[in-house]
């Protein structure tokens, strides 16, 4: 997710970039997630910057356990979830429970339920990983819904127990921000949480087509059209 913070207009914009986006990486066409696989966050940031024409100054990497800890630290999130989505949540929890050595069936949800439901950290992670409903566009939308729920609950969580929030996140976070920059951001956190928060996704409707490279299905994007949009909205 590419995030822009506009301190002059009290505005934060977050835009998802699908992992299947075709990008030029080291002079060869790949899916954009190959940049992270082959060169970590530095190459990924450079690739996003090159393709979209926006400097990426800082990077923050949160692993899956950090995602779970963040959601749990704010007391979970309330989301509108369909019965079919709940079935996928339970399916993804099978793997998560095995990896974390939790008893089989832990945090399974009632498949007859739907509507506004409360998700804890593991359930929110399972919800966010689902790419079988709405392809990867649906998955990135689910990720942004969870993050919006976290942002909504974060002020009260920080007031009641800031130590718990930090304890869960920091061991699972990697960033190129310096300690001084992190401190400056933490002092601004109260103000930042009051900013208007807008979300989106690229590519824009009508600005891409499905393609195949080396037997891989990719999204071939009209980068100029999306650059114009992002420069207007985010930079």
C-alpha atoms as a printed R data frame, in Angstrom:
    type eleno elety resid chain resno       x       y       z
1   ATOM     1    CA   UNK     A     1   0.000   0.000   0.000
2   ATOM     2    CA   UNK     A     2   1.382   3.381  -1.041
3   ATOM     3    CA   UNK     A     3   0.545   5.982   1.625
4   ATOM     4    CA   UNK     A     4   0.758   9.755   1.240
5   ATOM     5    CA   UNK     A     5   0.403  12.126   4.211
6   ATOM     6    CA   UNK     A     6  -0.550  15.714   3.369
7   ATOM     7    CA   UNK     A     7   0.199  17.749   6.518
8   ATOM     8    CA   UNK     A     8  -0.940  20.996   4.904
9   ATOM     9    CA   UNK     A     9  -4.469  19.775   4.166
10  ATOM    10    CA   UNK     A    10  -4.875  17.224   7.018
11  ATOM    11    CA   UNK     A    11  -5.281  14.369   4.552
12  ATOM    12    CA   UNK     A    12  -4.006  10.792   4.272
13  ATOM    13    CA   UNK     A    13  -4.361   8.761   1.089
14  ATOM    14    CA   UNK     A    14  -3.666   5.022   0.864
15  ATOM    15    CA   UNK     A    15  -3.666   3.202  -2.468
16  ATOM    16    CA   UNK     A    16  -3.280  -0.541  -2.997
17  ATOM    17    CA   UNK     A    17  -1.065  -1.882  -5.784
18  ATOM    18    CA   UNK     A    18  -2.047  -5.421  -6.874
19  ATOM    19    CA   UNK     A    19   0.783  -7.935  -6.712
20  ATOM    20    CA   UNK     A    20   0.106  -9.073 -10.316
21  ATOM    21    CA   UNK     A    21   0.914  -5.638 -11.742
22  ATOM    22    CA   UNK     A    22   3.387  -5.992 -14.625
23  ATOM    23    CA   UNK     A    23   6.511  -3.951 -13.906
24  ATOM    24    CA   UNK     A    24   9.989  -3.528 -15.311
25  ATOM    25    CA   UNK     A    25  12.444  -4.816 -12.683
26  ATOM    26    CA   UNK     A    26  16.153  -4.735 -13.442
27  ATOM    27    CA   UNK     A    27  15.335  -4.368 -17.134
28  ATOM    28    CA   UNK     A    28  12.995  -7.365 -17.331
29  ATOM    29    CA   UNK     A    29   9.206  -7.685 -17.043
30  ATOM    30    CA   UNK     A    30   7.915  -9.369 -13.881
31  ATOM    31    CA   UNK     A    31   4.996  -9.188 -11.478
32  ATOM    32    CA   UNK     A    32   5.645  -6.272  -9.155
33  ATOM    33    CA   UNK     A    33   5.856  -8.497  -6.060
34  ATOM    34    CA   UNK     A    34   9.016 -10.019  -7.591
35  ATOM    35    CA   UNK     A    35  10.786  -6.783  -6.635
36  ATOM    36    CA   UNK     A    36  10.318  -7.587  -2.947
37  ATOM    37    CA   UNK     A    37  11.189 -11.254  -3.459
38  ATOM    38    CA   UNK     A    38  14.483 -10.423  -5.157
39  ATOM    39    CA   UNK     A    39  15.553  -7.153  -3.544
40  ATOM    40    CA   UNK     A    40  13.520  -6.557  -0.400
41  ATOM    41    CA   UNK     A    41  11.791  -3.326   0.513
42  ATOM    42    CA   UNK     A    42  14.461  -1.140  -1.081
43  ATOM    43    CA   UNK     A    43  13.973  -2.595  -4.564
44  ATOM    44    CA   UNK     A    44  10.195  -2.656  -4.119
45  ATOM    45    CA   UNK     A    45  10.180   1.052  -3.187
46  ATOM    46    CA   UNK     A    46  12.425   1.883  -6.158
47  ATOM    47    CA   UNK     A    47  10.191  -0.121  -8.509
48  ATOM    48    CA   UNK     A    48   6.979   1.528  -7.299
49  ATOM    49    CA   UNK     A    49   8.648   4.931  -7.606
50  ATOM    50    CA   UNK     A    50   9.919   4.217 -11.133
51  ATOM    51    CA   UNK     A    51   6.607   2.844 -12.414
52  ATOM    52    CA   UNK     A    52   4.296   5.436 -10.836
53  ATOM    53    CA   UNK     A    53   6.571   8.476 -10.858
54  ATOM    54    CA   UNK     A    54   6.234   9.142  -7.126
55  ATOM    55    CA   UNK     A    55   9.248   9.241  -4.771
56  ATOM    56    CA   UNK     A    56   8.877   6.678  -1.976
57  ATOM    57    CA   UNK     A    57  10.719   8.191   0.973
58  ATOM    58    CA   UNK     A    58  10.041   5.643   3.692
59  ATOM    59    CA   UNK     A    59   9.066   1.991   3.966
60  ATOM    60    CA   UNK     A    60   7.368   0.057   6.743
61  ATOM    61    CA   UNK     A    61   7.153  -3.732   6.624
62  ATOM    62    CA   UNK     A    62   4.809  -5.537   9.035
63  ATOM    63    CA   UNK     A    63   4.855  -9.326   9.060
64  ATOM    64    CA   UNK     A    64   1.734 -11.457   9.469
65  ATOM    65    CA   UNK     A    65   2.107 -11.773  13.242
66  ATOM    66    CA   UNK     A    66   2.453  -8.001  13.490
67  ATOM    67    CA   UNK     A    67  -0.793  -7.631  11.538
68  ATOM    68    CA   UNK     A    68  -2.528  -9.936  14.030
69  ATOM    69    CA   UNK     A    69  -0.998  -8.104  17.000
70  ATOM    70    CA   UNK     A    70  -2.072  -4.708  15.644
71  ATOM    71    CA   UNK     A    71  -5.705  -5.781  15.222
72  ATOM    72    CA   UNK     A    72  -5.784  -7.405  18.672
73  ATOM    73    CA   UNK     A    73  -4.120  -4.361  20.265
74  ATOM    74    CA   UNK     A    74  -7.032  -2.135  19.191
75  ATOM    75    CA   UNK     A    75  -9.607  -4.670  20.394
76  ATOM    76    CA   UNK     A    76 -10.447  -6.151  16.995
77  ATOM    77    CA   UNK     A    77 -12.506  -4.661  14.165
78  ATOM    78    CA   UNK     A    78 -16.195  -4.686  13.223
79  ATOM    79    CA   UNK     A    79 -16.843  -5.380   9.538
80  ATOM    80    CA   UNK     A    80 -19.685  -6.332   7.221
81  ATOM    81    CA   UNK     A    81 -18.863  -9.929   6.250
82  ATOM    82    CA   UNK     A    82 -20.817 -12.382   4.095
83  ATOM    83    CA   UNK     A    83 -21.401 -16.031   4.941
84  ATOM    84    CA   UNK     A    84 -19.159 -17.049   2.041
85  ATOM    85    CA   UNK     A    85 -16.353 -14.829   3.371
86  ATOM    86    CA   UNK     A    86 -16.696 -16.496   6.777
87  ATOM    87    CA   UNK     A    87 -16.168 -19.892   5.127
88  ATOM    88    CA   UNK     A    88 -12.887 -18.608   3.677
89  ATOM    89    CA   UNK     A    89 -11.898 -17.129   7.053
90  ATOM    90    CA   UNK     A    90 -12.217 -20.586   8.602
91  ATOM    91    CA   UNK     A    91 -10.276 -22.150   5.719
92  ATOM    92    CA   UNK     A    92  -7.349 -19.742   6.155
93  ATOM    93    CA   UNK     A    93  -7.439 -20.251   9.927
94  ATOM    94    CA   UNK     A    94  -6.605 -23.935   9.371
95  ATOM    95    CA   UNK     A    95  -3.141 -22.948   8.093
96  ATOM    96    CA   UNK     A    96  -2.658 -20.170  10.653
97  ATOM    97    CA   UNK     A    97  -3.493 -22.478  13.551
98  ATOM    98    CA   UNK     A    98  -1.042 -25.086  12.280
99  ATOM    99    CA   UNK     A    99   1.768 -22.529  11.821
100 ATOM   100    CA   UNK     A   100   1.229 -21.017  15.267
101 ATOM   101    CA   UNK     A   101   0.625 -24.409  16.932
102 ATOM   102    CA   UNK     A   102  -2.832 -23.490  18.142
103 ATOM   103    CA   UNK     A   103  -5.493 -26.185  18.629
104 ATOM   104    CA   UNK     A   104  -7.448 -27.102  15.513
105 ATOM   105    CA   UNK     A   105 -10.652 -25.072  15.277
106 ATOM   106    CA   UNK     A   106  -9.347 -22.083  17.276
107 ATOM   107    CA   UNK     A   107 -11.207 -18.866  16.348
108 ATOM   108    CA   UNK     A   108 -13.446 -20.619  13.802
109 ATOM   109    CA   UNK     A   109 -16.566 -18.591  13.069
110 ATOM   110    CA   UNK     A   110 -20.193 -19.637  12.667
111 ATOM   111    CA   UNK     A   111 -20.674 -20.123   8.932
112 ATOM   112    CA   UNK     A   112 -24.368 -19.312   9.339
113 ATOM   113    CA   UNK     A   113 -23.495 -15.798  10.504
114 ATOM   114    CA   UNK     A   114 -23.254 -12.771   8.220
115 ATOM   115    CA   UNK     A   115 -23.637  -9.016   8.400
116 ATOM   116    CA   UNK     A   116 -21.761  -6.874  10.926
117 ATOM   117    CA   UNK     A   117 -19.398  -9.170  12.819
118 ATOM   118    CA   UNK     A   118 -16.453  -8.672  15.179
119 ATOM   119    CA   UNK     A   119 -13.079 -10.032  14.018
120 ATOM   120    CA   UNK     A   120 -10.060 -10.587  16.227
121 ATOM   121    CA   UNK     A   121  -6.484 -10.526  14.915
122 ATOM   122    CA   UNK     A   122  -6.259 -14.061  13.447
123 ATOM   123    CA   UNK     A   123  -9.749 -13.782  11.948
124 ATOM   124    CA   UNK     A   124  -8.944 -10.377  10.399
125 ATOM   125    CA   UNK     A   125  -5.742 -11.793   8.903
126 ATOM   126    CA   UNK     A   126  -7.670 -14.725   7.407
127 ATOM   127    CA   UNK     A   127 -10.291 -12.305   6.026
128 ATOM   128    CA   UNK     A   128  -7.558 -10.141   4.469
129 ATOM   129    CA   UNK     A   129  -5.833 -13.055   2.736
130 ATOM   130    CA   UNK     A   130  -8.915 -14.159   0.759
131 ATOM   131    CA   UNK     A   131  -8.311 -13.629  -2.979
132 ATOM   132    CA   UNK     A   132 -10.881 -16.130  -4.223
133 ATOM   133    CA   UNK     A   133 -13.779 -13.647  -4.030
134 ATOM   134    CA   UNK     A   134 -13.190 -10.694  -6.333
135 ATOM   135    CA   UNK     A   135  -9.641 -11.768  -7.269
136 ATOM   136    CA   UNK     A   136  -6.760  -9.664  -5.956
137 ATOM   137    CA   UNK     A   137  -8.821  -6.479  -6.221
138 ATOM   138    CA   UNK     A   138 -11.209  -7.947  -3.657
139 ATOM   139    CA   UNK     A   139  -8.331  -8.924  -1.400
140 ATOM   140    CA   UNK     A   140  -6.748  -5.466  -1.420
141 ATOM   141    CA   UNK     A   141 -10.152  -3.963  -0.634
142 ATOM   142    CA   UNK     A   142 -10.500  -6.300   2.361
143 ATOM   143    CA   UNK     A   143  -7.045  -5.301   3.576
144 ATOM   144    CA   UNK     A   144  -7.994  -1.621   3.415
145 ATOM   145    CA   UNK     A   145 -11.261  -2.286   5.276
146 ATOM   146    CA   UNK     A   146  -9.340  -3.913   8.120
147 ATOM   147    CA   UNK     A   147  -6.816  -1.058   8.220
148 ATOM   148    CA   UNK     A   148  -9.673   1.467   8.306
149 ATOM   149    CA   UNK     A   149 -11.150  -0.396  11.276
150 ATOM   150    CA   UNK     A   150  -7.771  -0.343  13.009
151 ATOM   151    CA   UNK     A   151  -7.350   3.406  12.417
152 ATOM   152    CA   UNK     A   152 -10.865   3.998  13.782
153 ATOM   153    CA   UNK     A   153 -10.108   2.114  17.018
154 ATOM   154    CA   UNK     A   154  -6.496   3.229  17.442
155 ATOM   155    CA   UNK     A   155  -7.043   6.504  19.384
156 ATOM   156    CA   UNK     A   156  -8.918   4.810  22.233
157 ATOM   157    CA   UNK     A   157  -6.408   1.927  22.274
158 ATOM   158    CA   UNK     A   158  -3.487   4.351  22.550
159 ATOM   159    CA   UNK     A   159  -5.214   6.218  25.382
160 ATOM   160    CA   UNK     A   160  -5.998   3.099  27.406
161 ATOM   161    CA   UNK     A   161  -2.809   1.119  26.821
162 ATOM   162    CA   UNK     A   162  -0.165   2.470  24.438
163 ATOM   163    CA   UNK     A   163   2.369  -0.049  25.748
164 ATOM   164    CA   UNK     A   164   0.252  -2.981  24.586
165 ATOM   165    CA   UNK     A   165  -0.061  -1.530  21.082
166 ATOM   166    CA   UNK     A   166   3.697  -1.005  20.767
167 ATOM   167    CA   UNK     A   167   4.591  -4.340  22.379
168 ATOM   168    CA   UNK     A   168   2.638  -6.241  19.768
169 ATOM   169    CA   UNK     A   169   3.787  -4.270  16.741
170 ATOM   170    CA   UNK     A   170   7.439  -3.294  17.220
171 ATOM   171    CA   UNK     A   171   8.993  -6.811  17.259
172 ATOM   172    CA   UNK     A   172   7.211  -7.525  13.972
173 ATOM   173    CA   UNK     A   173   8.050  -4.277  12.175
174 ATOM   174    CA   UNK     A   174  10.967  -3.297   9.931
175 ATOM   175    CA   UNK     A   175  11.416   0.270   8.679
176 ATOM   176    CA   UNK     A   176  14.006   2.632   7.245
177 ATOM   177    CA   UNK     A   177  12.706   5.417   9.499
178 ATOM   178    CA   UNK     A   178  15.330   6.514  12.044
179 ATOM   179    CA   UNK     A   179  14.600   6.447  15.775
180 ATOM   180    CA   UNK     A   180  14.353  10.240  15.701
181 ATOM   181    CA   UNK     A   181  11.838  10.148  12.835
182 ATOM   182    CA   UNK     A   182   9.787   7.493  14.636
183 ATOM   183    CA   UNK     A   183   9.733   9.695  17.746
184 ATOM   184    CA   UNK     A   184   8.632  12.725  15.723
185 ATOM   185    CA   UNK     A   185   5.829  10.689  14.125
186 ATOM   186    CA   UNK     A   186   4.699   9.352  17.503
187 ATOM   187    CA   UNK     A   187   4.412  12.918  18.820
188 ATOM   188    CA   UNK     A   188   2.224  13.725  15.799
189 ATOM   189    CA   UNK     A   189   0.092  10.574  16.105
190 ATOM   190    CA   UNK     A   190  -2.832  12.327  17.805
191 ATOM   191    CA   UNK     A   191  -3.039  14.878  14.999
192 ATOM   192    CA   UNK     A   192  -2.527  12.298  12.237
193 ATOM   193    CA   UNK     A   193  -5.417  10.187  13.531
194 ATOM   194    CA   UNK     A   194  -7.723  13.190  13.117
195 ATOM   195    CA   UNK     A   195  -6.848  13.576   9.408
196 ATOM   196    CA   UNK     A   196  -9.306  12.722   6.664
197 ATOM   197    CA   UNK     A   197  -8.484   9.190   5.469
198 ATOM   198    CA   UNK     A   198  -9.179   8.181   1.863
199 ATOM   199    CA   UNK     A   199  -8.448   4.878   0.165
200 ATOM   200    CA   UNK     A   200  -8.176   3.692  -3.391
201 ATOM   201    CA   UNK     A   201  -6.594   1.192  -5.718
202 ATOM   202    CA   UNK     A   202  -4.658   1.216  -8.955
203 ATOM   203    CA   UNK     A   203  -5.052   0.460 -11.770
204 ATOM   204    CA   UNK     A   204  -8.076   2.631 -12.463
205 ATOM   205    CA   UNK     A   205 -11.076   1.088 -14.186
206 ATOM   206    CA   UNK     A   206 -10.422   0.929 -17.933
207 ATOM   207    CA   UNK     A   207  -6.673   1.526 -17.576
208 ATOM   208    CA   UNK     A   208  -5.443  -2.068 -17.687
209 ATOM   209    CA   UNK     A   209  -5.838  -5.378 -19.460
210 ATOM   210    CA   UNK     A   210  -5.005  -8.955 -18.610
211 ATOM   211    CA   UNK     A   211  -1.849 -10.307 -20.245
212 ATOM   212    CA   UNK     A   212   0.530 -13.255 -20.045
213 ATOM   213    CA   UNK     A   213   4.325 -13.154 -19.718
214 ATOM   214    CA   UNK     A   214   6.394 -16.328 -19.423
215 ATOM   215    CA   UNK     A   215   3.168 -18.255 -18.649
216 ATOM   216    CA   UNK     A   216   2.293 -15.835 -15.812
217 ATOM   217    CA   UNK     A   217  -0.999 -13.931 -15.763
218 ATOM   218    CA   UNK     A   218  -0.349 -10.243 -15.150
219 ATOM   219    CA   UNK     A   219  -2.121  -6.883 -15.208
220 ATOM   220    CA   UNK     A   220  -0.771  -4.732 -18.034
221 ATOM   221    CA   UNK     A   221  -1.345  -1.170 -16.852
222 ATOM   222    CA   UNK     A   222  -1.533   2.165 -18.597
223 ATOM   223    CA   UNK     A   223   0.961   3.733 -16.183
224 ATOM   224    CA   UNK     A   224   0.643   7.247 -17.620
225 ATOM   225    CA   UNK     A   225  -3.087   7.316 -16.905
226 ATOM   226    CA   UNK     A   226  -2.540   6.074 -13.349
227 ATOM   227    CA   UNK     A   227   0.390   8.439 -12.776
228 ATOM   228    CA   UNK     A   228  -1.859  11.368 -13.658
229 ATOM   229    CA   UNK     A   229  -4.474  10.184 -11.147
230 ATOM   230    CA   UNK     A   230  -1.953   9.581  -8.348
231 ATOM   231    CA   UNK     A   231  -0.217  12.904  -8.845
232 ATOM   232    CA   UNK     A   232  -3.598  14.590  -8.479
233 ATOM   233    CA   UNK     A   233  -4.767  12.574  -5.447
234 ATOM   234    CA   UNK     A   234  -1.629  11.596  -3.590
235 ATOM   235    CA   UNK     A   235   1.372  13.664  -4.635
